[in-house]
Amino acid sequence: MKYADEFRDPVAARGVLAAIARVTDEIGATKDKPVHIMEICGGHTHAIFRYGLDKLTPPGLEFIHGPGCPVCVLPMSRIDECVEIAERSGVIMTTFGDAMRVPGRRKSLIQAKADGADIRMVYSPLDALELARRNPDREVVFFGLGFETTTPSTALTILQAAADDQTNFSIFCNHITVPPPIKALLDDPHMVLDGFVGPGHVSMVIGIHPYDFIARDYGKPIVVAGFEPLDLLQSVLMVLEQIRDGRAEVENQYSRVVPDDGNPVSIAACTEVYEPRPSFEWRGLGEIDASGLRIRPKYAAFDAEVKFGIGYGLGPRAVADPDGCRCGDVMTGRIKPHACPQFGKGCTPEMPLGALMVSSEGACAAYYQYGGLRLEEAV
Amino acid sequence: MNAGLRPMRRVVADRVTLAHGGGGKAMRDLIEDVFTSVFAPPGMEDQARLMHPSLLELGAQLAFTTDSFVVSPMEFPGGDIGTIAVCGTVNDLAVGGARPLWLSAAFIIEEGVPITTLRRIASSMQAAAEAAGVRIVTGDTKVVGKGSGDGVFVTTSGVGVIPPGRNLIASSVQPGDVAIVNGVLGDHGAAILAARGDMALTTDIQSDCQPLNHLMEAVLAAVPDVRAARDATRGGLASALNEIADAAGVGIEIMEADLPLRAEVKGVCEILGLDPLYLANEGTLVLFVPPDQAEAALSAMRATEAGRGACVIGRAVTAHPRTVVMKTVFGGGRIVDMLVGEQLPRIC
């Protein structure tokens, strides 16, 4: 496949893997004293397990799976609120597919659908807007979630709806941003992180400079990476080289896609439509300052929180995760997925207890699905 | 009915109405004009009375299977619901070693379906039946109100005969046996996804739906020791392999580099975050043969239309029993598990 197979070349990969082993060695990292690199993005976590990269890198290199799976970090309370809106009469709730199975306190969207709510899977918020056009007597709500990768498409859809004066369309906005949780993790005294691999698709929108503080204020290297296995391996090598050389810089491995300054059109649309919330809850991580986006009052007509009177700050927050669920500890790298007492027992992809088991990008689901401990036992 | 008196185009309505399910003249016209006159030889009774010489062979076994088909959209590049309703049931018989002979076809039709659509479905069914060398010998239609169905649902049952001495069974797969597929994977699933049109994907991918019975006969003639075969329909190759690993208590190892995948299918999967191993196929099977007979099986398969792309994708192993492991192109490994529910496209 053009522009993909080139980045899956096994011969080239072996070369990069050898270099990774060499540099890890030069750093002096060992199995007992490993170097910790966090891949922030769930897409990277998925790629690591899908290609078995964690089995090919040296024992002195440990991946910490970061909070970059938007479905995984969505707090239970927001699922509850989404279900509440969906169950109101006349509402068509639209959502991305992988949000369907996320457990809420009462039920997931897929259960609410089975119970009779009109919940439909869409591939883009524009599909939801089109649904609103075709169903003028219904209120169509889009469950907007995701990082900077999906915020612009939701913003542009709101601008389109405003231009069309589409009065039966609104967004239940749960968009979040990547830099604040990284700062929160770096401020956490328990975290041991030596460097980061940054999500390339986020930087395609925001550029690489929002990460400057990681290098400048915390002295940690970060490399913005593409999603093919070779991209990922090369980025890991670049992080390791920075660590070895005592450098802390923001580097761009994914320059074939990511301009250093991002995409100004997307940024302008987002600035027009959203403003930061004072704080937003992240599942497993708690409240993080200025980490969520809400719709500006100017576009309140398209804000489901306003339309339905269900909103952040209106009800009690921070619904506790189920007993024994340690998603937060996994997400902060304190434990590996299989060290959670519920992993593979009370919590499986069939019956997810915690959010990290729901999306295929969640660390636990990737670990469970593609092997991890089971693979070590099996092979 | 009497074929000689068969009037053409007796149904003049544009769309199916509840009257077509009422048990009266309109229903009879629909059945005879749209369905039974197309299925050859035309005409059928509620009860099919059947005889075939192969049934008389000592040790022959009757094989009987049924399957329901719901697909949206009903018509897609490379086929329609009629094609898969015939191929699916034929293939269920074929991969068990049976020679398919007869099918029944039952239709649940939603009010409002265009008559021309039904005619196309019936003619696809007949074409697929002819390709497979089977006959549709009995059937039924029901009409349900608008909103109580989704276009047309088709249920086909199939009867075939397993010749004496043949015993394809998943539990007989042994470590060392070689896994062979007949061609590229995931075309049907990718074609359906693209045809749904809600992703604005433009591709030339065609569904792979095709009968596999001739292929099975060819490979069984060359390699009577074929241990087992599975058609990789819903749940894709991954599910078929897991079923075999489970039944035989063996591990299965497949090589990512050897999986036959079209670039377009890989592309669709990349964009949507799907795994081609789980995409549905409607004319793809995986079979296991003893290692010394792999070459013979491959040549026999490649000599058939449906098996031109036959290739080895892996083997059964003693390690990791009941688990399918894929060696990635980098030499890493990952478990290929059964799918939990349906594959949900990822957000980003």
HADDOCK unambig.tbl for C-alpha pairs under 7 A between the chains (distance, minus, plus):
assign (segid A and resid 1 and name CA) (segid B and resid 263 and name CA) 5.18 0.50 0.50
assign (segid A and resid 10 and name CA) (segid B and resid 329 and name CA) 5.97 0.50 0.50
assign (segid A and resid 10 and name CA) (segid B and resid 330 and name CA) 5.11 0.50 0.50
assign (segid A and resid 13 and name CA) (segid B and resid 330 and name CA) 6.93 0.50 0.50
assign (segid A and resid 50 and name CA) (segid B and resid 334 and name CA) 6.44 0.50 0.50
assign (segid A and resid 51 and name CA) (segid B and resid 328 and name CA) 5.68 0.50 0.50
assign (segid A and resid 51 and name CA) (segid B and resid 332 and name CA) 6.14 0.50 0.50
assign (segid A and resid 52 and name CA) (segid B and resid 332 and name CA) 4.36 0.50 0.50
assign (segid A and resid 52 and name CA) (segid B and resid 333 and name CA) 5.18 0.50 0.50
assign (segid A and resid 52 and name CA) (segid B and resid 334 and name CA) 5.91 0.50 0.50
assign (segid A and resid 53 and name CA) (segid B and resid 332 and name CA) 6.21 0.50 0.50
assign (segid A and resid 55 and name CA) (segid B and resid 332 and name CA) 6.02 0.50 0.50
assign (segid A and resid 56 and name CA) (segid B and resid 332 and name CA) 6.25 0.50 0.50
assign (segid A and resid 96 and name CA) (segid B and resid 347 and name CA) 6.20 0.50 0.50
assign (segid A and resid 97 and name CA) (segid B and resid 344 and name CA) 5.16 0.50 0.50
assign (segid A and resid 97 and name CA) (segid B and resid 345 and name CA) 5.62 0.50 0.50
assign (segid A and resid 97 and name CA) (segid B and resid 346 and name CA) 6.69 0.50 0.50
assign (segid A and resid 98 and name CA) (segid B and resid 344 and name CA) 5.45 0.50 0.50
assign (segid A and resid 98 and name CA) (segid B and resid 345 and name CA) 6.33 0.50 0.50
assign (segid A and resid 98 and name CA) (segid B and resid 346 and name CA) 5.71 0.50 0.50
assign (segid A and resid 98 and name CA) (segid B and resid 347 and name CA) 6.81 0.50 0.50
assign (segid A and resid 123 and name CA) (segid B and resid 199 and name CA) 6.44 0.50 0.50
assign (segid A and resid 149 and name CA) (segid B and resid 348 and name CA) 6.73 0.50 0.50
assign (segid A and resid 349 and name CA) (segid B and resid 340 and name CA) 6.59 0.50 0.50
assign (segid A and resid 350 and name CA) (segid B and resid 340 and name CA) 5.63 0.50 0.50
assign (segid A and resid 369 and name CA) (segid B and resid 335 and name CA) 6.57 0.50 0.50
assign (segid A and resid 369 and name CA) (segid B and resid 337 and name CA) 6.37 0.50 0.50
assign (segid A and resid 370 and name CA) (segid B and resid 334 and name CA) 4.76 0.50 0.50
assign (segid A and resid 370 and name CA) (segid B and resid 335 and name CA) 4.53 0.50 0.50
assign (segid A and resid 370 and name CA) (segid B and resid 336 and name CA) 6.50 0.50 0.50
assign (segid A and resid 371 and name CA) (segid B and resid 334 and name CA) 5.45 0.50 0.50
assign (segid A and resid 371 and name CA) (segid B and resid 335 and name CA) 5.08 0.50 0.50
assign (segid A and resid 375 and name CA) (segid B and resid 334 and name CA) 6.88 0.50 0.50
assign (segid A and resid 375 and name CA) (segid B and resid 335 and name CA) 6.51 0.50 0.50
assign (segid A and resid 378 and name CA) (segid B and resid 319 and name CA) 6.85 0.50 0.50
assign (segid A and resid 378 and name CA) (segid B and resid 320 and name CA) 4.33 0.50 0.50
assign (segid A and resid 379 and name CA) (segid B and resid 319 and name CA) 6.40 0.50 0.50
assign (segid A and resid 379 and name CA) (segid B and resid 320 and name CA) 5.89 0.50 0.50
